[in-house]
């Protein structure tokens, strides 16, 4: 019975976090990038990151996202996440939410972001 309650608690926490996920369009992502001084996190693998990434992005693979607390103690700082399709960024966003980071945004797709990046 305790295992079922524990599993239910984990399930509810995960899906509550997902329900608060803030997916943003590429245009919204770039507007946030230009106006809110966020940290940009690429949650793809190191190989994907090495093949190309958004300038100023840091690479923290989604399964290691909890390590962000070593580098970012200000939980109110905006965090922009992206990956290949948005799924890994969504998982990372849920984990960050459970760690107390409430100002996170899922920019979804690296390729879409790259195509819509404003000219410098």
Backbone bond lengths (Angstrom), bond angles and torsions (degrees), N, CA, C in turn:
res aa  C-N    CA-C-N  psi(-1)  N-CA   C-N-CA  omega(-1)  CA-C   N-CA-C  phi
1 X - - - 1.445 - - 1.535 111.76 -
2 X 1.358 116.13 -40.96 1.463 119.50 178.48 1.520 110.95 -62.95
3 X 1.340 116.19 -37.49 1.463 119.46 178.73 1.518 111.14 -63.18
4 X 1.326 116.64 -39.71 1.465 120.06 179.39 1.523 110.89 -65.72
5 X 1.326 116.84 -40.64 1.467 120.03 178.26 1.524 110.84 -65.40
6 X 1.328 116.08 -42.32 1.462 120.11 178.55 1.513 111.50 -62.46
7 X 1.320 115.68 -43.65 1.462 120.75 178.65 1.524 110.49 -63.75
8 X 1.325 116.33 -41.65 1.459 120.35 178.14 1.531 110.68 -62.57
9 X 1.328 117.11 -41.60 1.466 120.91 179.10 1.522 111.11 -62.26
10 X 1.326 117.10 -44.00 1.468 121.30 178.08 1.523 109.81 -62.99
11 X 1.307 116.70 -45.68 1.463 122.78 -179.93 1.529 110.57 -58.40
12 X 1.334 116.47 -49.34 1.463 120.30 -179.05 1.524 112.12 -65.32
13 X 1.314 117.17 -40.26 1.467 120.69 177.79 1.518 110.69 -61.31
14 X 1.331 116.57 -46.74 1.462 121.07 -178.94 1.522 110.92 -61.54
15 X 1.333 117.13 -48.66 1.455 119.15 -176.10 1.520 112.92 -75.37
16 X 1.322 117.73 -25.81 1.459 119.43 172.00 1.520 109.45 -66.17
17 X 1.317 116.84 -43.28 1.466 120.84 178.33 1.517 110.65 -62.27
18 X 1.332 117.17 -43.25 1.465 120.83 178.95 1.527 110.23 -60.68
19 X 1.342 116.86 -38.81 1.459 119.37 -177.44 1.528 111.73 -66.47
20 X 1.328 118.17 -21.12 1.453 121.67 178.01 1.526 112.17 -94.22
21 X 1.314 117.06 1.44 1.458 120.76 -179.06 1.525 109.60 -60.28
22 X 1.323 115.03 139.06 1.456 120.66 -179.81 1.523 108.66 -111.78
23 X 1.317 115.61 94.70 1.455 119.48 173.31 1.522 107.40 -79.61
24 X 1.310 116.08 135.87 1.458 120.20 179.49 1.525 109.39 -124.36
25 X 1.309 115.44 151.93 1.458 120.62 176.50 1.527 108.64 -71.29
26 X 1.331 117.23 163.15 1.464 118.81 175.86 1.534 112.58 -55.91
27 X 1.326 117.20 -40.41 1.470 119.58 179.27 1.529 111.43 -63.50
28 X 1.334 116.43 -41.33 1.469 119.91 177.65 1.529 110.93 -65.21
29 X 1.337 115.92 -39.48 1.465 120.78 177.92 1.517 109.98 -56.64
30 X 1.340 116.93 -49.89 1.466 120.40 -177.24 1.525 111.84 -68.38
31 X 1.326 116.79 -33.63 1.462 119.39 176.56 1.530 110.04 -65.08
32 X 1.329 117.26 -44.31 1.468 120.84 176.56 1.527 110.71 -61.90
33 X 1.321 116.08 -40.25 1.468 120.96 -179.39 1.528 110.50 -61.55
34 X 1.320 116.16 -38.49 1.462 120.26 -176.24 1.527 113.54 -82.78
35 X 1.324 118.09 -22.85 1.463 119.39 -171.94 1.528 115.76 -114.63
36 X 1.331 118.71 -13.41 1.466 119.61 -172.92 1.528 114.83 -120.46
37 X 1.319 118.63 5.90 1.463 122.36 179.54 1.536 112.43 47.03
38 X 1.330 116.76 55.97 1.466 119.70 -177.01 1.525 111.98 -82.89
39 X 1.315 114.96 170.09 1.457 120.41 165.21 1.530 104.82 -93.94
40 X 1.325 116.22 134.30 1.466 121.22 179.45 1.516 107.37 -105.43
41 X 1.336 115.74 124.60 1.458 121.00 -176.31 1.524 110.05 -120.47
42 X 1.322 114.75 120.82 1.461 123.21 173.82 1.525 105.91 -91.57
43 X 1.324 117.16 115.28 1.468 120.50 -175.51 1.530 112.61 -96.97
44 X 1.324 116.80 14.66 1.467 120.48 176.33 1.523 109.98 -77.40
45 X 1.307 115.99 178.11 1.463 120.83 178.60 1.528 110.35 -69.22
46 X 1.312 115.73 163.90 1.469 120.79 177.85 1.528 110.84 -60.46
47 X 1.331 117.76 -38.07 1.468 120.84 178.27 1.524 111.52 -64.76
48 X 1.332 117.32 -42.95 1.462 120.33 177.96 1.533 110.17 -63.58
49 X 1.315 116.30 -42.21 1.463 121.54 179.03 1.525 110.36 -61.07
50 X 1.333 116.43 -44.11 1.466 121.30 -179.50 1.525 111.65 -63.77
51 X 1.331 117.04 -29.36 1.467 121.16 -179.65 1.526 112.08 -74.45
52 X 1.321 117.40 -15.14 1.458 121.89 178.93 1.510 110.54 155.20
53 X 1.332 115.80 140.88 1.456 120.19 -179.79 1.525 109.51 -158.17
54 X 1.295 115.47 167.56 1.457 121.71 177.07 1.527 108.30 -72.16
55 X 1.324 116.12 135.10 1.465 118.76 179.66 1.526 109.20 -60.00
56 X 1.302 115.28 144.66 1.464 124.41 -177.63 1.524 114.10 74.43
57 X 1.324 118.07 0.68 1.468 119.97 177.01 1.520 109.55 -78.48
58 X 1.320 115.13 148.00 1.456 120.97 171.67 1.519 107.13 -106.79
59 X 1.305 115.84 149.46 1.460 120.57 -178.94 1.522 109.83 -102.08
60 X 1.320 115.00 113.98 1.462 121.81 171.46 1.522 105.49 -131.21
61 X 1.340 117.93 100.20 1.465 119.40 179.54 1.532 110.73 -51.69
62 X 1.329 116.11 143.66 1.459 120.47 -170.60 1.518 113.90 -55.18
63 X 1.338 117.21 -32.48 1.458 118.17 -178.93 1.530 112.18 -75.56
64 X 1.329 117.03 -6.84 1.470 121.75 177.96 1.532 112.33 -113.92
65 X 1.327 117.21 14.05 1.468 120.59 -171.55 1.527 113.03 -61.30
66 X 1.317 118.47 -26.43 1.472 120.60 179.97 1.527 111.69 -62.22
67 X 1.334 117.29 -20.48 1.473 120.01 179.03 1.525 112.17 -69.98
68 X 1.319 117.77 -10.19 1.467 120.47 -179.62 1.524 111.02 -58.89
69 X 1.319 117.03 -27.95 1.470 119.78 -178.60 1.530 112.22 -63.90
70 X 1.333 117.15 -19.16 1.471 120.46 175.26 1.527 111.03 -70.05
71 X 1.321 116.27 -28.74 1.462 121.75 -173.38 1.529 112.99 -107.99
72 X 1.318 116.16 -27.89 1.464 120.44 -174.55 1.525 109.56 -127.96
73 X 1.316 115.23 97.12 1.466 119.45 -179.58 1.524 112.07 -89.00
74 X 1.329 117.25 -19.60 1.464 121.44 178.51 1.528 108.48 -79.40
75 X 1.312 116.43 100.19 1.464 120.87 -175.57 1.525 113.11 -76.08
76 X 1.327 117.44 -3.60 1.461 119.95 177.02 1.529 112.04 -95.06
77 X 1.322 117.43 -10.20 1.472 121.11 -179.36 1.529 109.31 -66.09
78 X 1.323 118.11 133.32 1.463 120.17 178.36 1.531 111.56 -63.07
79 X 1.319 115.11 138.48 1.462 122.22 177.66 1.522 107.48 -124.43
80 X 1.334 115.69 121.55 1.461 121.65 175.64 1.523 107.77 -101.98
81 X 1.316 116.27 124.41 1.461 122.37 -178.56 1.520 110.09 -111.88
82 X 1.316 115.52 150.32 1.462 119.55 171.05 1.521 109.38 -156.44
83 X 1.330 114.66 161.56 1.473 121.64 175.43 1.529 106.94 -150.14
84 X 1.308 117.82 -150.64 1.458 120.38 -179.70 1.530 111.52 -79.28
85 X 1.341 116.34 -46.47 1.462 119.74 -174.80 1.523 114.04 -121.18
86 X 1.312 117.46 -12.76 1.454 121.48 -177.65 1.516 114.51 107.77
87 X 1.316 117.39 -19.28 1.469 120.66 -176.81 1.531 111.88 -67.31
88 X 1.316 117.49 -48.56 1.471 119.57 179.82 1.528 111.04 -65.49
89 X 1.318 116.53 -36.48 1.465 119.77 177.14 1.528 110.26 -65.01
90 X 1.319 117.11 -36.22 1.464 121.29 177.42 1.529 111.02 -64.83
91 X 1.325 116.56 -42.60 1.468 120.98 177.39 1.528 109.93 -63.41
92 X 1.325 116.47 -44.74 1.467 120.87 178.93 1.523 110.58 -62.80
93 X 1.315 116.58 -39.95 1.460 120.65 179.86 1.531 110.96 -62.94
94 X 1.321 117.02 -41.02 1.468 120.81 177.56 1.528 110.79 -62.85
95 X 1.322 116.58 -41.29 1.469 120.71 178.43 1.526 110.58 -64.76
96 X 1.322 116.66 -43.99 1.463 120.08 178.70 1.526 111.00 -61.53
97 X 1.325 116.01 -41.06 1.466 120.54 178.31 1.523 110.28 -59.48
98 X 1.325 116.12 -43.92 1.469 119.79 -179.74 1.530 111.83 -66.50
99 X 1.337 117.13 -22.47 1.464 121.84 177.61 1.534 112.53 -88.35
100 X 1.326 116.25 -2.02 1.461 119.94 177.44 1.513 115.69 103.13
101 X 1.328 118.08 0.68 1.468 121.91 177.05 1.526 107.60 -84.81
102 X 1.313 116.82 109.30 1.467 120.53 -173.53 1.528 113.42 -105.75
103 X 1.313 117.70 -4.23 1.459 121.63 -176.02 1.529 109.55 -110.78
104 X 1.337 114.86 57.93 1.464 121.09 -176.41 1.519 110.11 -113.14
105 X 1.325 115.23 148.49 1.456 121.20 -177.49 1.520 109.40 -138.36
106 X 1.322 116.12 134.67 1.460 122.32 179.73 1.523 108.86 -98.29
107 X 1.322 115.86 107.71 1.459 121.23 177.94 1.514 112.68 -81.10
108 X 1.307 116.60 -4.72 1.448 127.02 173.04 1.523 112.74 71.00
109 X 1.310 119.28 -95.66 1.464 122.50 -165.30 1.529 114.09 -102.01
110 X 1.327 115.48 124.73 1.466 121.17 176.16 1.527 110.91 -55.18
111 X 1.322 117.40 -46.26 1.469 120.57 -177.20 1.527 111.57 -62.99
112 X 1.328 117.47 -41.97 1.469 120.08 177.35 1.524 110.96 -63.94
113 X 1.317 115.74 -42.24 1.464 119.33 179.38 1.522 110.91 -63.46
114 X 1.319 116.13 -41.19 1.457 120.90 179.70 1.531 111.11 -62.06
115 X 1.337 116.50 -42.92 1.472 121.15 -179.23 1.525 112.80 -66.58
116 X 1.324 116.95 -28.38 1.464 119.81 -174.36 1.524 113.44 -105.63
117 X 1.321 116.97 5.51 1.468 120.45 -177.87 1.528 109.56 -61.49
118 X 1.331 116.41 128.50 1.467 119.12 177.56 1.527 110.83 -62.88
119 X 1.298 115.26 149.60 1.468 120.48 176.81 1.520 108.90 -69.43
120 X 1.319 116.40 138.13 1.475 120.82 179.51 1.501 111.59 -76.08
